[in-house]
Amino acid sequence: MCTVCGCGQGETRVEGEAHDHPHPHDHSHEHVHADGTVHSHEHGHEHGHAHTGHDHTHTHADGTVHSHAPGDGHFHEHKGDLHYGLGPARAHAPGLTQERMVRIEQDILGKNNRYADANRQRFTEHGQFAVNLVSSPGSGKTTLLVKTIELLKDRAAVAVVEGDQQTSNDADRIRATGAPAIQVNTGKGCHLDAHMVGHALERLALPDDSLVMIENVGNLVCPAAFDLGEAHKVVILSVTEGEDKPLKYPDMFHAADLMLLNKVDLLPYLRFDVAQCEDYARRVNPKLTVLQVSATSGAGMEAWVEWLLAGLGKAKAGRESMHEGMNTPTENCSEEPGW
């Protein structure tokens, strides 16, 4: 269960229920149930606000400032609104204290991060450049991904890990391009985790120096917290969604290194302020790179492809450097023991 959204209560977990193939991951099968029983799956943001025993001034990403009186840490009222994300857990779940929620979250993410480290090591050793594509549903992730694969033909080996709650529709679209793809269905789960991705990588059996595209479940909340071992999170925001998405879902835009502003071919037909959107995004994440793209018209796609190829080049160079270091002969000191 994600303490942020309660996804998959009694069902979602870091490990899968059953596996029909060998893999190097350990299995303690730690689950989190709706009643608060914990069997690990970990969350570790180092942010949040405790509001116990003193007044506290809080500034939102949009610049709004207001003070909170002492409370229970679960929610505060402001101008008739309710705010449930201001306690230490930055979330609310009936029957769970903030302290209990923080502990569950830390257990969840700690376990996940160990799998993420293993994935990252795999990527490093094989010169594979992995990106985690995240967005809300309908942003155009899969269409963008199909177009990207077509543009990379004969320039890079590409494989896709496709995440959805159900169906293999998107993976089928990817396979139609000729690129290998593994569908990962999460059931009630609202995000991919590092353990799921690790199993998908084993089935893909990627060659060295490959580009690994991970298309996460459509959700701008929980995927922000889960490290999959990727080099970068890439958040996709379409111009049909509204300029203020970065302020509404700041964790995701803060976690990302690149924002693709998608469907820009529709701008003539919409009331969408591009400059305002980019300003909001950079209020949340001043280091965020922004590219304007359209998979339909092709606008900006070459810049996106060049960004991917640059990352792949660095990954390949890192692999070659690692292997050169491993093959460097050490000095033979047997003739001069030094004593």
N, C-alpha and C positions, 0 to 999 in steps of 0.2 A: 504493500500500500504506500503510495506517495502521501506524505503528511500534508503536502500542498493541496492535492485535489482528491485524495481518497480513491485513486484509480485501482481497480481490480481488487476490491476488498476481499481478503481471504483467498486471493488467486494469484496476483502478480508477484513475481519473484525474480531475483537475479539469475538463479539457475533454472534450467528447464526441468520439466517433470521427468522426462525420460529421454535417453539418447541412444541412437543405434550406431554410433561410430566412436572410435577412440579419440581421446583428446587429452591435453595435458592439464586441464583445470581440475582442482580439487572439488569435492562435493560435500559440503556440510549441510546443504539444503536448508538454509535459514530463511524462514518466511515471516511476514508481518501480517497478523490477522486483524480483523476489524475491532476485536475486543481489546486490542493493545498488546496481545501476545507477540513477542518478537522472535523472529529467526532471521535476522540480518538482511540488509539491502541498501545502504548508506547515503546520507545527505550531509554535506558539510559547508554551507555558506558561512562565511565569517562576517555576517552583517545582521542587522536586526536592532531592535530598540527595546530595552527593558524599561517599564514604566511603573516602578514600584517605589513608593516612599518619597518621590519628589516630582516637581513639575518638570516638563521636558519640552523643549522647542524642537519642532520637526519641520524640515524643509523638503518639499516634494520636488521631483525632477522638473516640473513646470514652473518652479519658483515660488509656489504658494507656501507661506510660512504660517504655522499656528502652534499653539502650546497645548499640552495634554496635562491634565491633573493626574494625581496618583490613581491607579486603577489595577485591575486584575491582570493586565498584560494581554488580554484577549481581544478587546476592541475598544474603540473610542468613538464618541459621537462628535460630529463637527458640522454645524449648519444643517442638522437633520440627517446627515449621512452616517453610516456605520463603517468603521475601519477595523477589519479583523487581522490585518497584516502587520501590526505595529509591536507585537510582543517579541520575545526572544526567538520564537519559532517562525515568526513572520507568517503564520497561518493559524487556523482554528479547526479543531475536530471535537465534536461533542464527546464528553467523557474522558478526554485526555488533557492533562495539564500541559502548560507550555514546556516545562522541564522534561516531561515524558516524551513530548513530540520532538524536542531537540535531540534527545538520546536516540530515539528511533531513527531520526534523520541521519544522525552521525553514523549509526550502525549500518544503515543502508548504503551510504556513499563510501564509507571506508571499505566495505566489501567490494563494491563496484570498482573503486579506484585501483584495487590490486589487480583485477582483471584488465583494467585499462592500461596499467603499466606493462602487463604482458603483451597486450596488443601493440603498444607503442614500441616495445623492444623488437617485436616481429617486423613491424614496418621499417624500423631503423636498419635492422640486419639485412633486409631485402631491398632497400632503396625504394620503398613504396611510399607514395605521397597520398595521405588519406585526408579527405575533407568531409565534414559532417554538415549536410544541408538541412537547415531547419526553417520552418515557416508555419503559418496558419494554413488550414485547408483551403484549397482553391487559389493559392498564390501562383501556381504554374510551375511548381518544382519539377514534375515529371516531364512536361513539355520542354522545359529549359534543359533538362538532363539529356533528353533524346537529341535535341539540337546540338548540344555540346559534344556528345559522342560522335555525331556525324561530322562535326568540324575537326575532331581529333583523329579521324580515320587516317591511317598511315603516318601519324605523328606521335602516337603514344598508345600503349596497351591500357585499356580501361576495363574495370570491373565494377559492379554495383551491388551494394547491399541495400535492399529495398524494404522499408519498414511500413507496415500498415496494421490496423487491428484485424482486418479480415480481407480475403480475396488475394489472388495473385495477378490482378489486372495490371498494376504498374510494372511488375517484374516482366510480365509478358510483353509489354510495350518496349521495355529495355532490350529484351532478348531478340525482338524483331529487328533491332539495329545490328545484330551480330555480336554484341557485347555480352559476356557472361554476367548473369545476375542471380542472386539468391533472394527469395522472398522470405521475410521474417514476419510472421503474424503474431501480434502481441496479445490477442484476446481482449481483455478489458484494460490491458496496460496502455498508457498514453505516451510511451516513449520507448526507444531502444535503450538497452543497457550494454555494458562492455562484455558481459558474458555471452549475450546473444550474438554480438558482432564477432567475438572470438570463434564461435562455432561456425558462423557463416564463412569466415576466412578459411577455415579448414576445408570446407566443401568447395570453395572457389579454387584453391590451390593455385594462387597467382604466381606468375613469373616475376623475377626481379625487375626493378625499375618500372613498376606499374602504377597507374593512377587508380586509387580506390575512392569511389564516390559512395558515401553513405547517405541515403535519403531517409531521414527520420520521419516518424509519425507526425502528421500535421497537428501541431500544438506549440504555442509560444510560451508555455509555462515550464513543465517538468523537464523537457530535453535540455534546458539551459543548465541544469545542475549536474547532468550525467556526462562525465568524461568517457569517451569511447576509445581513447588512445589516438584520436585524430590530431593532425597538425594544426587544423583551424576549424572553427565553426563558421559557417557562412549562412547568414540569415537572409532569406528572400522575402521581400515586401513588394506586393504588387500595388500599382497606382489606383486600383479599384478598392483598396482597403481603408484609406484615410491616412492623413499625414501624421496623426498623433499616436499611431501604433507604438513607436519607441517609448513614449511616455506611459502608455497603458501597460506595456510588458517590458519594463526596463531590464530585468534580469537577462533576458535573451539577447537584447541588443548590447548589453554590457559584456556578455560572454563571447560575442562574435568578434572576429577580426575584420570581416568583410561583409558589407550589405550590398546585395544586388537589388536595385530598384527595378522591378520587372514590369513588363507590359507597357513600356513607355510609348509604344505605338498608339495607345488609346488616349494619350494626354489631350489631343485636340477635342475629345468628346466628353471630357470629365472636368470637374472642378477639383483639381489637385494641385497644391502648391509644392513644387519640388524643393525649392529653397527652404521652405518652412519645415518640410519633412526631414531634410538633411540636417537642419539646425537642431531639431528635436533629437535626432539620433546622436548627434555629437554632444548634446548636453548630457546624455546618458553615458556616452563613450567617446571622449575627445579623440582617441586614437583610431576610430573606426574609418576604414577605407570604404568609399561608396562608388559603385559603378552602375550606370544606367544602362539597362539592357532590354531587348525584346527578342524572344525566340521566334516570333512570327515574322518580324521585318528584318531581323538580323542585326539591328542597331546595337552597338556596344559589345557584341558577342566575341569579336576578335580580341578585345581588351581582356575579357574574362578568360578566354582560352590561353592568352599569353600569360596571365596570372597563374593559371594552373600549370603551364609548362615550366614556368620559372620555379615554382615550388617543387615540381618533379625533378628538375635539374639539380636542385639543392639536395634532395633526398638521394639521388643517384650518386652525387659527389660524396655525400656522407658515407654511403655504403662502401664506395671504393676506398675512401680514406681509412675506414675501419679495417677493411681487409688488408690494406697495405701495412697498417700498424701491426696487425696480427702476424703478418709474414716477414716482418723485419727481423733479421737474425740478431740474436743477443751476443754480446762479447763473451768470448771464452776466457774465463779467468782461472782455469784449472792449473795453468802453468805458474801463475803468480798468486798463491793463496793469500798473501798479505800478512801472514803470521809466521 
